[in-house]
Amino acid sequence: MKRILGLISILSVLILLAGCGTALTQAAKEGDIAAIQKLLDQGANINEGGSMGGIMAGSPLSYAAYHCRIEAVKYLIHKGADINNATGYTDYGYGGGGLRPLHMAARSGCTEAIKLLLDAGADIDVRANEGWGAALAIAAYKGHIKSVKYLLERGADVDDASQVLKALEREKLTSTGGKEGLALLQKFEKQMAVKPREEKSVLTVIKSDIDTVPALKADPRPDDLAVVIGIENYKGLPKSDYSKSDAGTVKDYLKALGFKERNIEFITDADATKSSIEKSLEAWLPNRIKKDSRVFIYYSGHGAPEPKTGDAYLVPYDGDPNYLEVTGYSLKRLYDNLGKLQVAEITVVLDSCFSGAGGRSVLAQGARPLVMMADIKTIPSNMAILSATQGFQISTSSPEKGHGVFTYYFLKALKDGKKTIAEIYEYIKPLVEDEAKALNVQQSPSISPDAEKIKGRFGLRK
């Protein structure tokens, strides 16, 4: 009976999570990043919990995890939300509602939120209470196959989960979740050898349609050069998911388009320090160009705004958003240096964002997200810039595709026969917008100059 009362107590919390809460928890539930920013700027407590009838209804991070608002989960973690904040009482007695964000993600089957929380340090085996058990038992009880498999891969305690599910089966509750959850757990135990708990996060390798590089009919481009930068794992900053693999795939496409291996400067992760980026863009590239060269620049990784000026910066592997003027590489500097090159054409492709609002963007501690961008109105006539976002928006990634959303559709456009940067922009803009909406994010690619002004120029394939 005590176990049943405990379950009823937690179910009441889940009902509250589906509805009531504070303004901040509601914004987290809806994945409204702008509203979350505004409320935090106004002094809202990032770990506050809504309540009704004396029952705590969860922190903003719990709301975001339960409703699978991935960008909100990322943003709240980045802003310092308590990963192990418990809903209600923090003891583990039968009636204790010790539901943490990880438990809520497991309860709704949001595997990507589970991953983010574990990467940030959530305890994989902490129990919500004696009735519900830990995340693995909760996910199995609810029948979330993908989440169960992922938690097993991350080393969740199978014996503990089995014990909880067997107890639920014995209680003969109205739900058959205990019996079915135990069967699901046993199925995966037989199918896979449970790995030791990982000390370090590894993104699941996903094969998408663009990963098979097409045999493009391309003339040799002996004088064309490219600098490709992808930074996924940072020194002291959150990951920029899939940025390293995105850069690798872009390089493969460039080779298929006729670029020589020796003419592609490729730097990723720990090799992409500020000094390496400076060397590649300001020494390696100018030393190799010819007048008829076409130059291609690709960057995937974090961007950041300088709070004092609003200037946008690329963030190197060793960059610090608190000291961007010293550790970052500004877009203004990038465009100024590229503008000095005496070449035929320069194409810049940026899968990053610079508002500090999350996604592929970071922000100095205590600073407010900005909507200002580097001035690109005065770029030279031989340069075109295609960016993943506009203003305050977030550049996001797709776990299903295993790529940044923008880079995925950029490469898909090339694969589908789009030739110029203007054609690519017109092709990908609605696709990126629709995909971002499905992820509850606002993202719209931008191009400069206007697509109409550069039609027929800046070609990437025949």
The 8 nearest C-alpha neighbors of each residue, nearest first, counted from 0:
[[1, 3, 2, 4, 5, 170, 93, 6],
 [0, 2, 4, 3, 5, 93, 94, 6],
 [3, 1, 5, 0, 4, 130, 93, 6],
 [4, 2, 0, 6, 5, 1, 7, 130],
 [5, 3, 7, 1, 6, 2, 8, 0],
 [4, 6, 94, 93, 2, 8, 3, 7],
 [7, 5, 3, 9, 8, 4, 10, 130],
 [6, 8, 10, 4, 9, 5, 3, 11],
 [9, 7, 5, 11, 6, 10, 4, 94],
 [8, 10, 12, 6, 11, 7, 96, 13],
 [11, 9, 13, 7, 12, 8, 6, 14],
 [12, 10, 14, 8, 9, 13, 7, 15],
 [11, 13, 9, 15, 10, 56, 14, 16],
 [14, 12, 16, 10, 15, 11, 9, 17],
 [15, 13, 11, 17, 16, 12, 10, 18],
 [16, 14, 12, 18, 17, 13, 19, 56],
 [15, 17, 13, 14, 18, 56, 12, 62],
 [18, 16, 14, 15, 13, 19, 62, 66],
 [17, 19, 15, 16, 14, 20, 25, 13],
 [20, 18, 15, 16, 17, 49, 21, 25],
 [21, 19, 49, 24, 25, 50, 22, 56],
 [20, 22, 49, 24, 23, 25, 48, 19],
 [21, 23, 25, 24, 26, 20, 38, 27],
 [22, 24, 26, 21, 25, 35, 27, 59],
 [23, 25, 59, 27, 21, 26, 20, 22],
 [24, 26, 28, 22, 27, 23, 20, 21],
 [25, 27, 23, 31, 29, 28, 24, 35],
 [28, 26, 30, 63, 24, 25, 29, 59],
 [27, 29, 25, 62, 63, 26, 30, 66],
 [30, 28, 26, 27, 31, 25, 68, 63],
 [31, 29, 27, 68, 71, 28, 32, 26],
 [30, 32, 26, 29, 34, 33, 27, 35],
 [33, 31, 35, 34, 30, 71, 36, 356],
 [32, 34, 36, 35, 31, 37, 356, 26],
 [33, 35, 37, 36, 31, 32, 26, 38],
 [36, 34, 32, 38, 33, 37, 26, 23],
 [37, 35, 33, 39, 34, 38, 40, 32],
 [36, 38, 34, 40, 35, 39, 33, 41],
 [37, 39, 41, 35, 40, 43, 36, 34],
 [38, 40, 43, 42, 36, 41, 37, 35],
 [41, 39, 37, 38, 42, 36, 367, 43],
 [42, 40, 38, 39, 43, 37, 36, 44],
 [43, 41, 39, 40, 44, 38, 45, 37],
 [42, 44, 39, 38, 41, 45, 40, 23],
 [45, 43, 47, 46, 42, 39, 23, 38],
 [44, 46, 47, 80, 43, 59, 39, 75],
 [47, 45, 58, 44, 80, 59, 81, 48],
 [48, 46, 44, 58, 45, 49, 59, 43],
 [49, 47, 58, 57, 56, 55, 50, 46],
 [48, 50, 20, 56, 21, 55, 57, 47],
 [49, 51, 55, 56, 54, 53, 48, 20],
 [52, 50, 53, 54, 55, 49, 56, 15],
 [51, 53, 54, 50, 55, 56, 15, 11],
 [52, 54, 51, 50, 55, 87, 56, 49],
 [55, 53, 50, 51, 52, 56, 87, 12],
 [54, 56, 50, 87, 86, 57, 49, 48],
 [57, 55, 49, 50, 12, 15, 16, 48],
 [56, 58, 86, 48, 61, 55, 49, 62],
 [57, 59, 48, 61, 60, 46, 47, 62],
 [60, 58, 24, 62, 61, 27, 63, 23],
 [59, 61, 63, 58, 62, 64, 100, 72],
 [62, 60, 100, 58, 64, 59, 63, 57],
 [63, 61, 28, 59, 65, 60, 64, 27],
 [62, 64, 27, 68, 28, 60, 66, 61],
 [65, 63, 104, 67, 61, 62, 66, 112],
 [64, 66, 103, 104, 62, 67, 63, 107],
 [65, 67, 63, 64, 68, 28, 62, 107],
 [68, 66, 64, 65, 109, 69, 63, 112],
 [69, 67, 63, 30, 71, 66, 70, 72],
 [68, 70, 72, 71, 67, 112, 73, 111],
 [71, 69, 73, 72, 68, 74, 358, 357],
 [70, 72, 74, 30, 69, 68, 73, 75],
 [73, 71, 69, 75, 70, 74, 63, 76],
 [74, 72, 70, 76, 71, 75, 77, 69],
 [73, 75, 71, 77, 357, 76, 72, 70],
 [76, 74, 78, 72, 77, 80, 73, 71],
 [75, 77, 80, 79, 73, 78, 74, 72],
 [78, 76, 74, 75, 79, 73, 237, 80],
 [79, 77, 75, 76, 80, 74, 45, 364],
 [78, 80, 76, 77, 81, 75, 45, 82],
 [79, 81, 76, 75, 45, 82, 78, 46],
 [80, 82, 84, 83, 79, 46, 76, 60],
 [83, 81, 84, 121, 80, 116, 100, 120],
 [84, 82, 81, 99, 121, 85, 100, 122],
 [85, 83, 81, 99, 82, 86, 100, 58],
 [86, 84, 99, 97, 98, 89, 83, 87],
 [85, 87, 57, 98, 97, 55, 96, 99],
 [88, 86, 55, 96, 97, 85, 54, 89],
 [89, 87, 95, 96, 97, 90, 86, 85],
 [88, 90, 97, 85, 87, 91, 95, 96],
 [91, 89, 95, 88, 92, 97, 128, 96],
 [90, 92, 128, 95, 129, 97, 127, 93],
 [93, 91, 95, 94, 90, 128, 129, 5],
 [92, 94, 5, 129, 2, 95, 128, 130],
 [95, 93, 5, 92, 96, 8, 4, 128],
 [94, 96, 92, 88, 91, 90, 97, 93],
 [97, 95, 87, 88, 98, 9, 86, 94],
 [98, 96, 127, 89, 85, 86, 95, 88],
 [99, 97, 127, 86, 85, 96, 102, 100],
 [98, 100, 85, 102, 101, 84, 83, 86],
 [99, 101, 61, 103, 102, 64, 60, 104],
 [102, 100, 104, 99, 103, 113, 105, 116],
 [103, 101, 134, 105, 99, 100, 104, 98],
 [102, 104, 65, 106, 100, 105, 101, 61],
 [103, 105, 65, 64, 109, 101, 107, 106],
 [106, 104, 138, 108, 102, 103, 107, 134],
 [105, 107, 103, 104, 138, 108, 137, 102],
 [108, 106, 104, 105, 65, 109, 103, 66],
 [109, 107, 105, 143, 106, 110, 146, 104],
 [110, 108, 104, 112, 67, 111, 107, 105],
 [109, 111, 113, 146, 112, 108, 114, 145],
 [110, 112, 114, 113, 109, 115, 69, 398],
 [113, 111, 115, 114, 110, 109, 64, 104],
 [114, 112, 110, 116, 111, 115, 104, 101],
 [113, 115, 111, 117, 112, 116, 118, 110],
 [116, 114, 112, 118, 117, 113, 119, 111],
 [115, 117, 119, 113, 118, 121, 114, 112],
 [118, 116, 121, 120, 114, 119, 115, 113],
 [117, 119, 115, 116, 120, 200, 114, 121],
 [118, 120, 116, 117, 121, 115, 82, 76],
 [121, 119, 117, 118, 122, 116, 82, 83],
 [122, 120, 117, 116, 82, 83, 123, 119],
 [123, 121, 124, 125, 120, 117, 83, 101],
 [122, 124, 125, 121, 155, 134, 117, 133],
 [125, 123, 133, 122, 155, 126, 156, 134],
 [126, 124, 133, 122, 123, 127, 134, 132],
 [127, 125, 133, 132, 128, 124, 129, 91],
 [126, 128, 97, 98, 132, 133, 131, 91],
 [129, 127, 91, 126, 130, 131, 132, 92],
 [128, 130, 132, 93, 131, 91, 92, 126],
 [131, 129, 128, 2, 132, 93, 6, 5],
 [132, 130, 128, 129, 127, 137, 133, 163],
 [131, 133, 126, 129, 127, 128, 136, 130],
 [134, 132, 126, 124, 125, 136, 135, 127],
 [133, 135, 102, 137, 136, 105, 138, 101],
 [136, 134, 138, 137, 133, 160, 147, 139],
 [135, 137, 160, 139, 134, 138, 133, 132],
 [136, 138, 140, 134, 135, 139, 106, 105],
 [139, 137, 105, 135, 141, 143, 140, 106],
 [138, 140, 180, 142, 136, 141, 137, 147],
 [141, 139, 180, 176, 137, 138, 142, 177],
 [142, 140, 138, 139, 143, 176, 137, 106],
 [141, 143, 139, 140, 144, 180, 138, 183],
 [144, 142, 108, 138, 146, 141, 145, 139],
 [143, 145, 147, 146, 142, 148, 139, 183],
 [146, 144, 148, 147, 143, 149, 110, 108],
 [145, 147, 110, 149, 148, 143, 144, 108],
 [148, 146, 144, 150, 149, 145, 138, 139],
 [147, 149, 151, 145, 146, 150, 144, 152],
 [148, 150, 152, 146, 151, 147, 145, 153],
 [151, 149, 153, 147, 152, 155, 148, 146],
 [150, 152, 154, 148, 155, 153, 149, 193],
 [153, 151, 149, 150, 154, 194, 193, 148],
 [152, 154, 150, 196, 151, 197, 155, 149],
 [155, 153, 196, 151, 195, 152, 194, 150],
 [154, 156, 151, 150, 153, 157, 123, 124],
 [157, 155, 159, 158, 124, 154, 160, 135],
 [158, 156, 160, 159, 155, 161, 151, 135],
 [159, 157, 161, 160, 156, 162, 163, 155],
 [158, 160, 162, 161, 157, 156, 163, 132],
 [159, 161, 136, 157, 163, 162, 158, 135],
 [162, 160, 158, 164, 163, 159, 165, 157],
 [161, 163, 159, 165, 160, 164, 158, 166],
 [164, 162, 160, 166, 161, 165, 132, 167],
 [163, 165, 177, 167, 161, 166, 162, 181],
 [166, 164, 168, 162, 167, 163, 161, 169],
 [167, 165, 169, 163, 164, 168, 162, 170],
 [168, 166, 177, 164, 170, 165, 169, 163],
 [167, 169, 177, 165, 178, 166, 171, 170],
 [168, 170, 166, 171, 167, 165, 172, 177],
 [169, 171, 167, 168, 172, 166, 3, 2],
 [172, 170, 169, 168, 173, 167, 175, 174],
 [173, 171, 174, 170, 175, 167, 168, 3],
 [174, 172, 171, 175, 176, 170, 168, 177],
 [173, 175, 172, 176, 177, 171, 178, 168],
 [176, 174, 177, 178, 179, 173, 172, 168],
 [175, 177, 140, 179, 174, 180, 178, 141],
 [178, 176, 164, 168, 167, 180, 140, 179],
 [177, 179, 168, 181, 180, 176, 175, 182],
 [178, 180, 182, 176, 181, 177, 183, 175],
 [181, 179, 140, 139, 183, 177, 182, 178],
 [180, 182, 184, 178, 183, 179, 164, 177],
 [183, 181, 179, 185, 180, 184, 186, 178],
 [184, 182, 180, 186, 181, 185, 179, 139],
 [183, 185, 181, 186, 187, 182, 180, 188],
 [184, 186, 188, 182, 183, 187, 181, 189],
 [187, 185, 183, 189, 184, 188, 182, 190],
 [186, 188, 190, 189, 184, 185, 191, 183],
 [189, 187, 185, 186, 190, 191, 184, 192],
 [188, 190, 187, 186, 191, 185, 192, 184],
 [191, 189, 187, 188, 186, 192, 185, 193],
 [192, 190, 188, 189, 187, 193, 194, 152],
 [191, 193, 194, 188, 190, 189, 187, 152],
 [192, 194, 191, 151, 152, 154, 195, 188],
 [193, 195, 152, 154, 192, 196, 153, 151],
 [196, 194, 154, 197, 193, 153, 152, 155],
 [195, 197, 154, 153, 194, 198, 155, 152],
 [198, 196, 199, 153, 195, 200, 154, 194],
 [199, 197, 196, 200, 153, 195, 118, 201],
 [198, 200, 197, 201, 118, 196, 117, 153],
 [201, 199, 118, 202, 197, 198, 117, 114],
 [200, 202, 203, 199, 197, 204, 118, 114],
 [203, 201, 204, 200, 240, 241, 401, 205],
 [202, 204, 205, 201, 401, 398, 200, 149],
 [205, 203, 202, 206, 401, 201, 398, 241],
 [206, 204, 401, 203, 207, 400, 399, 398],
 [205, 207, 210, 204, 208, 401, 400, 209],
 [208, 206, 209, 210, 400, 205, 401, 211],
 [207, 209, 210, 211, 206, 411, 400, 212],
 [210, 208, 211, 207, 411, 212, 410, 407],
 [211, 209, 207, 208, 212, 206, 248, 213],
 [210, 212, 209, 208, 213, 207, 206, 248],
 [211, 213, 210, 252, 209, 214, 251, 255],
 [214, 212, 215, 211, 414, 255, 252, 209],
 [213, 215, 216, 255, 212, 256, 217, 414],
 [216, 214, 213, 217, 255, 256, 460, 414],
 [217, 215, 214, 461, 218, 256, 460, 255],
 [216, 218, 256, 257, 215, 461, 219, 460],
 [217, 219, 257, 220, 216, 256, 461, 460],
 [218, 220, 257, 221, 217, 258, 259, 256],
 [219, 221, 257, 258, 223, 222, 218, 259],
 [220, 222, 223, 219, 259, 258, 257, 262],
 [221, 223, 292, 220, 224, 289, 288, 291],
 [224, 222, 292, 293, 220, 221, 294, 258],
 [225, 223, 262, 294, 263, 295, 293, 222],
 [224, 226, 295, 263, 294, 296, 264, 227],
 [225, 227, 264, 296, 263, 265, 297, 295],
 [226, 228, 297, 265, 296, 264, 298, 246],
 [227, 229, 298, 266, 267, 265, 297, 246],
 [230, 228, 243, 299, 267, 246, 242, 300],
 [231, 229, 268, 300, 267, 243, 242, 232],
 [230, 232, 239, 242, 243, 238, 240, 268],
 [233, 231, 238, 268, 230, 239, 234, 316],
 [234, 232, 316, 236, 235, 238, 231, 268],
 [233, 235, 317, 236, 316, 232, 318, 269],
 [234, 236, 233, 237, 317, 319, 318, 232],
 [237, 235, 233, 234, 238, 232, 319, 361],
 [238, 236, 239, 233, 235, 77, 232, 361],
 [239, 237, 232, 231, 240, 233, 236, 230],
 [238, 240, 231, 300, 359, 242, 301, 241],
 [239, 241, 242, 238, 231, 396, 403, 402],
 [240, 242, 244, 402, 243, 245, 231, 403],
 [243, 241, 231, 245, 229, 299, 230, 244],
 [244, 242, 229, 231, 246, 245, 230, 241],
 [243, 245, 247, 241, 246, 242, 248, 402],
 [246, 244, 242, 248, 243, 247, 241, 402],
 [245, 247, 229, 249, 243, 244, 248, 242],
 [248, 246, 244, 250, 245, 249, 251, 243],
 [247, 249, 251, 245, 250, 246, 244, 252],
 [250, 248, 246, 252, 251, 247, 245, 253],
 [249, 251, 253, 247, 248, 252, 246, 254],
 [252, 250, 248, 254, 249, 253, 255, 247],
 [251, 253, 255, 249, 254, 250, 256, 212],
 [254, 252, 256, 250, 255, 251, 258, 249],
 [253, 255, 258, 251, 257, 256, 252, 259],
 [254, 256, 252, 253, 257, 215, 251, 214],
 [257, 255, 253, 254, 217, 258, 252, 460],
 [256, 258, 219, 220, 254, 255, 217, 218],
 [259, 257, 254, 220, 253, 256, 223, 260],
 [258, 260, 262, 261, 254, 257, 221, 263],
 [259, 261, 262, 263, 258, 254, 264, 250],
 [260, 262, 259, 263, 264, 258, 224, 221],
 [263, 261, 224, 259, 260, 225, 264, 258],
 [264, 262, 225, 260, 261, 226, 224, 265],
 [263, 265, 226, 227, 225, 262, 266, 279],
 [264, 266, 227, 263, 228, 226, 267, 250],
 [267, 265, 228, 271, 270, 227, 264, 229],
 [266, 268, 229, 271, 230, 270, 228, 243],
 [267, 269, 230, 271, 270, 232, 316, 231],
 [270, 268, 271, 316, 267, 272, 233, 232],
 [271, 269, 268, 267, 272, 266, 275, 316],
 [272, 270, 267, 266, 268, 269, 316, 275],
 [273, 271, 316, 275, 315, 274, 317, 270],
 [272, 274, 276, 315, 275, 277, 271, 326],
 [273, 275, 277, 272, 276, 278, 271, 279],
 [276, 274, 278, 272, 277, 273, 271, 279],
 [277, 275, 279, 273, 278, 274, 271, 280],
 [278, 276, 274, 275, 280, 281, 279, 273],
 [277, 279, 275, 282, 281, 276, 280, 274],
 [278, 280, 283, 276, 277, 282, 281, 284],
 [281, 279, 277, 284, 278, 282, 276, 283],
 [280, 282, 278, 277, 279, 284, 285, 283],
 [283, 281, 278, 285, 284, 279, 280, 286],
 [282, 284, 279, 286, 285, 278, 280, 281],
 [283, 285, 286, 280, 287, 282, 279, 281],
 [286, 284, 287, 282, 288, 283, 281, 340],
 [287, 285, 284, 283, 282, 288, 281, 289],
 [288, 286, 284, 285, 283, 289, 224, 262],
 [289, 287, 285, 292, 286, 284, 290, 342],
 [288, 290, 292, 291, 342, 222, 287, 341],
 [289, 291, 342, 292, 341, 343, 288, 293],
 [290, 292, 343, 289, 342, 293, 222, 223],
 [293, 291, 223, 222, 289, 342, 290, 343],
 [292, 294, 344, 223, 343, 345, 342, 224],
 [295, 293, 345, 224, 225, 223, 344, 346],
 [294, 296, 225, 346, 345, 347, 224, 226],
 [297, 295, 347, 226, 225, 227, 348, 346],
 [298, 296, 227, 348, 349, 347, 228, 226],
 [299, 297, 228, 349, 229, 350, 227, 300],
 [300, 298, 229, 350, 242, 351, 228, 349],
 [301, 299, 230, 239, 242, 351, 229, 359],
 [302, 300, 359, 360, 314, 351, 239, 361],
 [301, 303, 313, 360, 353, 352, 314, 312],
 [302, 304, 353, 361, 312, 360, 355, 362],
 [305, 303, 311, 309, 353, 310, 306, 354],
 [304, 306, 309, 310, 307, 308, 323, 311],
 [307, 305, 309, 308, 304, 366, 363, 367],
 [308, 306, 305, 309, 310, 304, 366, 324],
 [307, 309, 310, 305, 306, 304, 311, 371],
 [308, 310, 305, 306, 304, 371, 307, 311],
 [311, 309, 305, 308, 373, 304, 372, 312],
 [310, 312, 304, 373, 353, 372, 329, 330],
 [313, 311, 329, 303, 328, 302, 330, 327],
 [312, 314, 302, 328, 329, 327, 315, 301],
 [313, 315, 327, 318, 302, 301, 312, 328],
 [316, 314, 318, 272, 273, 317, 271, 327],
 [315, 317, 233, 272, 271, 318, 269, 234],
 [318, 316, 315, 234, 272, 319, 273, 233],
 [319, 317, 326, 315, 314, 327, 316, 320],
 [318, 320, 321, 322, 326, 323, 317, 327],
 [321, 319, 363, 323, 322, 362, 303, 318],
 [320, 322, 363, 319, 323, 364, 362, 305],
 [323, 321, 320, 319, 324, 325, 326, 327],
 [322, 324, 327, 326, 320, 325, 321, 319],
 [323, 325, 322, 327, 326, 305, 328, 329],
 [324, 326, 323, 322, 327, 328, 318, 319],
 [327, 325, 318, 323, 319, 322, 324, 273],
 [328, 326, 323, 314, 318, 312, 324, 313],
 [329, 327, 313, 312, 314, 330, 332, 273],
 [330, 328, 312, 332, 331, 311, 313, 327],
 [331, 329, 333, 332, 312, 311, 334, 373],
 [330, 332, 329, 334, 333, 335, 373, 374],
 [331, 333, 335, 329, 330, 334, 336, 328],
 [332, 334, 330, 331, 336, 335, 337, 329],
 [333, 335, 337, 331, 336, 332, 338, 330],
 [336, 334, 332, 338, 333, 337, 331, 339],
 [337, 335, 338, 339, 333, 334, 332, 281],
 [338, 336, 334, 339, 340, 335, 333, 345],
 [337, 339, 335, 336, 340, 334, 379, 378],
 [340, 338, 337, 336, 341, 335, 334, 342],
 [339, 341, 337, 338, 342, 285, 336, 288],
 [342, 340, 290, 339, 343, 289, 288, 338],
 [343, 341, 290, 292, 291, 340, 344, 289],
 [342, 344, 291, 293, 292, 290, 381, 341],
 [345, 343, 293, 381, 342, 382, 294, 457],
 [346, 344, 382, 294, 293, 295, 381, 383],
 [345, 347, 295, 383, 382, 384, 294, 296],
 [346, 348, 384, 296, 295, 297, 385, 383],
 [349, 347, 297, 385, 386, 384, 296, 298],
 [350, 348, 386, 298, 351, 297, 387, 299],
 [351, 349, 299, 387, 298, 386, 405, 406],
 [350, 352, 359, 349, 302, 394, 300, 301],
 [353, 351, 302, 360, 394, 359, 393, 354],
 [352, 354, 303, 302, 304, 360, 311, 355],
 [353, 355, 369, 391, 356, 368, 370, 304],
 [356, 354, 362, 361, 368, 360, 303, 357],
 [355, 357, 354, 368, 360, 393, 358, 391],
 [358, 356, 360, 74, 355, 393, 359, 361],
 [357, 359, 395, 393, 394, 360, 70, 356],
 [360, 358, 301, 351, 394, 352, 239, 300],
 [359, 361, 302, 301, 355, 357, 352, 358],
 [362, 360, 355, 303, 357, 302, 301, 320],
 [363, 361, 355, 320, 303, 364, 366, 304],
 [362, 364, 321, 320, 366, 365, 361, 306],
 [363, 365, 366, 362, 321, 320, 78, 367],
 [364, 366, 363, 367, 362, 78, 40, 321],
 [367, 365, 363, 364, 306, 362, 368, 355],
 [366, 368, 369, 365, 40, 306, 355, 362],
 [367, 369, 355, 354, 356, 366, 370, 362],
 [370, 368, 354, 371, 367, 391, 355, 304],
 [369, 371, 391, 390, 354, 372, 368, 353],
 [372, 370, 309, 369, 390, 373, 310, 354],
 [371, 373, 311, 310, 374, 390, 370, 309],
 [372, 374, 310, 311, 375, 331, 330, 371],
 [373, 375, 376, 372, 377, 331, 310, 330],
 [376, 374, 377, 378, 373, 447, 334, 331],
 [375, 377, 374, 378, 447, 448, 379, 373],
 [376, 378, 375, 379, 374, 380, 334, 448],
 [377, 379, 375, 376, 382, 380, 334, 338],
 [380, 378, 381, 382, 338, 377, 383, 334],
 [379, 381, 382, 378, 383, 344, 448, 377],
 [380, 382, 344, 379, 345, 343, 383, 342],
 [383, 381, 345, 380, 379, 346, 344, 378],
 [384, 382, 346, 447, 347, 448, 345, 385],
 [385, 383, 347, 447, 446, 348, 346, 386],
 [384, 386, 446, 348, 445, 347, 349, 447],
 [387, 385, 349, 445, 444, 388, 348, 350],
 [386, 388, 444, 350, 405, 394, 349, 351],
 [389, 387, 444, 443, 442, 386, 392, 445],
 [388, 390, 392, 445, 443, 391, 444, 442],
 [391, 389, 370, 392, 371, 372, 354, 388],
 [392, 390, 370, 354, 389, 369, 393, 356],
 [391, 393, 390, 442, 389, 388, 441, 394],
 [394, 392, 358, 352, 395, 442, 357, 356],
 [395, 393, 358, 359, 352, 351, 387, 388],
 [394, 396, 358, 393, 403, 404, 359, 397],
 [397, 395, 403, 404, 402, 398, 240, 394],
 [396, 398, 400, 399, 402, 404, 401, 403],
 [399, 397, 401, 400, 396, 402, 111, 205],
 [400, 398, 397, 401, 205, 402, 207, 396],
 [399, 401, 397, 402, 398, 207, 205, 206],
 [400, 402, 398, 205, 399, 397, 241, 207],
 [403, 401, 241, 400, 397, 407, 396, 404],
 [402, 404, 396, 406, 405, 397, 407, 395],
 [403, 405, 396, 407, 406, 397, 402, 395],
 [404, 406, 408, 407, 403, 387, 409, 431],
 [407, 405, 409, 403, 408, 404, 410, 350],
 [408, 406, 404, 410, 405, 409, 402, 403],
 [407, 409, 411, 410, 405, 406, 427, 412],
 [410, 408, 406, 412, 411, 407, 405, 427],
 [411, 409, 413, 412, 408, 407, 406, 414],
 [410, 412, 408, 414, 413, 409, 415, 209],
 [413, 411, 415, 409, 410, 417, 414, 423],
 [414, 412, 410, 417, 416, 411, 415, 409],
 [413, 415, 411, 412, 416, 410, 213, 209],
 [416, 414, 412, 413, 411, 417, 410, 418],
 [415, 417, 413, 414, 418, 412, 460, 461],
 [418, 416, 413, 412, 423, 422, 415, 419],
 [417, 419, 460, 458, 459, 416, 461, 422],
 [420, 418, 458, 422, 421, 457, 459, 423],
 [419, 421, 423, 422, 457, 424, 458, 418],
 [422, 420, 450, 424, 419, 423, 454, 425],
 [423, 421, 419, 425, 424, 420, 417, 426],
 [422, 424, 420, 426, 421, 425, 417, 412],
 [425, 423, 421, 427, 426, 422, 428, 420],
 [424, 426, 422, 423, 428, 427, 421, 429],
 [427, 425, 423, 424, 428, 422, 412, 429],
 [426, 428, 430, 424, 408, 429, 425, 431],
 [427, 429, 431, 430, 425, 444, 424, 426],
 [430, 428, 432, 431, 427, 433, 426, 425],
 [431, 429, 427, 433, 432, 428, 434, 408],
 [430, 432, 434, 428, 433, 429, 427, 435],
 [431, 433, 429, 435, 443, 430, 442, 434],
 [434, 432, 436, 430, 435, 431, 429, 437],
 [435, 433, 437, 431, 436, 432, 430, 438],
 [436, 434, 440, 438, 432, 437, 433, 442],
 [437, 435, 439, 433, 438, 440, 434, 441],
 [436, 438, 434, 435, 439, 433, 440, 432],
 [439, 437, 435, 436, 440, 434, 69, 68],
 [440, 438, 436, 437, 435, 30, 68, 441],
 [441, 439, 435, 436, 438, 442, 393, 70],
 [440, 442, 435, 392, 436, 393, 443, 439],
 [443, 441, 432, 388, 392, 435, 393, 440],
 [442, 444, 388, 432, 389, 428, 431, 445],
 [445, 443, 387, 388, 386, 428, 389, 442],
 [446, 444, 386, 385, 389, 388, 387, 443],
 [447, 445, 385, 384, 448, 449, 386, 450],
 [448, 446, 449, 384, 383, 385, 445, 450],
 [447, 449, 446, 383, 450, 452, 453, 384],
 [450, 448, 447, 451, 452, 446, 453, 421],
 [449, 451, 421, 452, 453, 454, 448, 446],
 [452, 450, 449, 454, 453, 421, 448, 455],
 [451, 453, 450, 449, 454, 448, 421, 455],
 [454, 452, 456, 450, 451, 455, 421, 449],
 [455, 453, 456, 451, 421, 452, 450, 419],
 [454, 456, 453, 419, 457, 458, 421, 422],
 [455, 457, 454, 453, 458, 419, 420, 421],
 [458, 456, 419, 420, 344, 459, 346, 455],
 [459, 457, 419, 418, 456, 460, 420, 455],
 [458, 460, 418, 419, 457, 461, 256, 420],
 [461, 459, 418, 458, 256, 217, 419, 413],
 [460, 418, 217, 216, 459, 458, 218, 416]]
